[in-house]
């Protein structure tokens, strides 16, 4: 019988485990504190537990940890990207974003993210959504991460960097709302065990509308960010195939429902592409939306995915010219739309989502050392 991995279990789940091995329920709370508050990496470290209990735990359970495979550090702004290997050989990325690099411009000086150390975590190996501007999409979907694999990204980066993570953003590899239960369990663990308040946690989604509503119904306190990029249904479907399943009408309805329940404004993420979504008509649509739904807008820099040899629309996408970006943002601000320009954090490294993992994977392929797990990367998945 396989020993369960305790990392990633909630208090309730650890209490159930404790009872299953003949211990009192309160042992689950003790395990929770040791795993997440004290961040014990082995049962031997749990010094307040009796020797006999520690021995029992070592034969009935395990504590898995991610393995650091590679890292890249930006000489320009201090951003660090980590490539971790999971217990089954799959690989994921995690990015550490230092203070004062989240946004550029005087308008952002007082923003909370400018003062905090932010970690961008992955939630899936690969991604099934096939967004045309994202390197992770070229990996295709392999599997969801467990709650433990999500939480351990925070633990391992804390240990490696020696720094305290203050903010967590679910913006790495994968679509968080397609791994809903594990993502929400990981947030519960981060907020109660590792003391990262839910208001310092952001979930970024391409727009899985039913689970946006579910977040509202469950009173989930984490912030919500929407990967938007255009308010033209036809263009968004071409750029983000999820729009064929949940079009803009359904997405906006879900966001209105979310706001009505949570009274928490949504963040829209918007990459400006030259001649594609930076036109005057795009401005009109954004201003109209902002007047009807409390929100803020983050203008996101486009990291090239040329190294993936893109085709179709992916090959045609080019970032808007700097002067057009400035004019676009100025118009939004003049219309009283809260707008910020995100910095190109880690621009001198593979900091964009999926870049490092894809590069390393392709290097391993060329060298002929890809293991059997990677044969799954070409399997299709329906969502």
N, C-alpha and C positions, 0 to 999 in steps of 0.2 A: 504494500500500500504506500502511495506517494505521500511523503510528509508535506503538510501545507506550509506555504510561505506566509509568515505572519505579517510581513511588511506590506501594508496596503489594506489591512483589516481595520475596520472601525471599532469603537469601544464595544458596541453591541455584538459585533462579530467575534471580538476577542473574548468577551464574556461567555459566549456560546462555546467557543473553543475550550476555554478553561473548564467549563462544566463537562465537556466531552472527554477530558482526560482525568476526570475524577477530582477536580479542584473546585474551590469555592468561586462564586461569581466575581467577587472583588478582585481576584487575580487578573481578570481581564483588564481592569482599570490600571493595575500595576504594570502590566505588559504594555498597555497603550502609552503610559508615561515614559517607560524605558525606551520604547521604540522611537517615539516622535519628539518628546520634550528633551530627553537626555541623549537621544540618537545613538543608542547602543547598537553596535554592529554584530554582536554575538551574545549568546545567552550567558557566557562566562562574565561578561561585563555587568550583568544585572546583579550587583553586589547585595542589594537589599533582599533578594530572594534566597531562600535556603539552598544549600548545596544540592540536596536531594531533588528539589524542584528544578533547579537548573539542569541537572542530569536528565531528569524526565523530559524536560523541554527539548534537550538536544537529541533525544531519540524519537520524539513525536512531532517535531516541527523544524522549520529552518528559517533563516533570515537571508534572503537573496540581496545582492547589491550589484549595481551596474558596473561594468568595466570600462574605464577610460581608454579609448583607442587612439584618439588624436585630438589636438586642440590647435586653434589659431588665435593669435592676439593681434589686435589692430595697434599699429604704432601711432595712428592719428588720433584716436579717441578712447582707447582702452577697452573697446568691446572685445569679448572673448567668445569664440564658438567652440563647443565641445562635441565630440563624436563619441557616443557611448555604445557599447555592445551589450545586448540583452543575453539572458541565460541560454536562449536557443540560437544564438549567433546573429540575430537580426541587429540592425544598427539604426540609431536615432540621433537627432541633433538637439542641443540645448544652447541658448545664447545668453550671456551675461552682459547686460547693458548698464554702464556706469552712470552716475548722476550727471546732470547737466548736458546730456547728449540726446535726450529723447526728442526735443523739438529745437528748431532754430528760430531766431527772431526775438525782439524785446517783448512781444506780446505774451511769450511763453514763460517769461522769467519766474512767475509765481506759480506755475503749474506744479502739482504735487510730484509728478514723475521726474521733474528736473532735480528734485532733491533726494531721490531714492535710488537704491540699487535694485534693478529690475531683472528678473530671470524669465526668459521666454522658453516655455516647455512644449514638448511634442506630446501628442495624444494617440497617434497611430503610426505604424510603420508604413510609409507611403500614404496615399490618399486616393479615395475612389471618385473624387469630384471633378478632376480633369480641368481645373481652371487654367486658361491658356497662357497666363503670365507667370506661372509658378513652376519652379524646378521639381518640387516634390511630385507633381502630377506625372512626370516622366517615369517615376518609379512604379506607378500603379499601386494598388492597395494590397498589403500583405496581411496585416491583422491589427486589431485594437491593442493598445497597451493596457495592462492591468492598473488598478489604482496604485499599487505598490511601485510599479515602474514609473508612473508619473511623479509620485511623491519623492522617489529616490533621486530624480534629477535635481530636486532642490537640495536634498541631503548631500549628494556627492559634490555638487558645485560649492556648497558651503564648506565642505571638508577640504576640497582642493584649493579654493581661493582663500580660505581663512576669513571670509567676510560674511556678514549677516545679510541675508536676502530680505528686503522690505516689501517688494512688490512682485507678483507673479502674473504673467500674461500667458494665456493659452492660445498662442499664435504661431506655434512651431508646426512641425510636420503633422498633417492630418486635420480632419474636421471634428472638433471637440463634441459637437452635439450628435454626432453619429456614434459616439462612445459615451453616451449620456451617463449611465449609472457609475461607471468607473471614474469619469471626470467629476461628478458630484461627490462621490465618496472621497476622492482625493482632495477636493476643496474643503470638505468637512474635517479631514485630517489636518490639512495645512492650517486651518483657522482655529481649531480647538487644540491640536497637539503641538504644532510648531508656532503658534501664536502670530500667524500672518492674517490679519483681519480680512474678512470677506470684502470689505470696501477697498482693499489694496490688491484685489484679484480681479482680472478681466478675462472674460471668455470671448474670443473672436470667432464668429461663425459666418459661413458663406450664405446663410439664410435658411436653415432647416426649420421652417415655420412651426410645425407641431411642437417641437421641443422648446421653442421660444415661449410658446403658450404654457408649456409644462413648467418651465422655470418660474413663470409668474404664479401659476397655481400652487407651486410648492414653496413660494416665497423665498426663492434663492437670492441671496444678498450680493453675490458677485456681480460686478459690472458687466454690461453687455456691449459688444462692439460688432458692427455688421460690415462685412466686406462688400461694399456696394458698387462703386466704380462707374456706374451709369444709371440713369433713370429712364432709359429707353429699353423697353422689353425685348425687342428684337436684337439690339446690340448686346444686351446683357446675356441673353441666351447663347449668343455666339461666343462670348468671352467666358461665361460661366454656365455650363450645361445644367446646373442645379435650377436655373431659372425656368427651364422647361417643366420641371416638376412643381416648383413653387414660384409662380411669377411675381412680379413686383406688387401687384394688387394684393395677393395673398400674404406676401412678406410684410407689407406696410400695415395690413390689417392685424397681423400677429403682433407687430411692434406697438400699435395703438392699444391693443389688449394688454400687452406687457406694461406699458406706461400707466394705463388706468389702474392696474393692480399694484404696481411697485412704486409709482411716483418717482421713478429714477430715469433720468434722461439717457438716451442711447447715443453711442458714438458711431458715426459713419466713417468708414475708411474708404479713401478715394485716391487711386493712382491716376494721375493725369497723363493721357496718351495723346500725342501730337495729332491734331485734326480728327480725333475719334471721339473723345468725351470732354474736350476743353473748349467747346464752341459756346456762343452766346445762348443758344437754346438750352444747353446743358446747365448754364448758370440759372436761367429762368426756372427750370424744373427743381433745382436744388433749393433755391430761395423759397419757392412755393411749399416744398416739403418741410423745410425748417420752420415755416410759419404755422404749420398745422400739427407738428409733432416736436415736442421739446427734445433737442439734440445738440450735439456738437460735431464738427467735421474735422477729421484729420486728413491732410493731404500727405500721401505716402510716396516716397521716392521709388522709382522703378529700378530694380536690380536686373541687369541683363541676364537672359538665359540662353545666349548665343551658343554657349558650350554644349548645350543639349541638342544642337542642330535642329531647331524648331522648324515646323512647316505650317502652312495655312495662316490663320490670323496671328499665331504666335510669332511667326517670322516677320510680320508686318508691323508689330507694335514698336513704337518708339516713344521715349519720354517727351513730354511737352518742353518747349524751349523755356529757359529760365525767365525771360521777360513775359512770356504768356502765363506762367505759373504765378508770377507776382501780380499781374493784372487780374487774373482769375480770383486770387485770394483777396485782393483789395476790393473787388466788386462785392464779394460775399460779405466781407466785414462792413462795407458801407451799407449793405442791406441788413445789418445786425445779425448775421449768421456767425455764431461762435466758431472760428476757424483757426486751426493751427497747422503748421508745416512740420512734419516729422523730419528729423535729421537722417542722413544716410549713414546710420551707425554701422561701423565695420566695413566701410566701402572698400578698404584696401585688402579685405579678406573675404572668404566665402560666407558672408553673414546672412544673406537672404535665405529664406526658407528652402531647405532641401539641397542647397548648393554643395556643401561639403560632403554630405552623404552620397550624392550622385557622383561627384568627382572621384571619391575614394572607391565607390562601387565599380565605376568604369575602369579605374586603374587596376583593380583586382581582376576584372574580367580580361583585360589585355594581357595581364601577367599569367592568366590561366590558373588562378588560385581561388576562384569563387567556389564556395561550398554549396552543397545541395540545397540549402534553404533558399538561395537566390533563384532557383529555377521557378519558384512560385511567383516571381515578380511579373511574369507575363500572363498570369491567369486573369481573365476578366472577372468583374464582380458586378452584380446588379444591386442597386440601392433603391 
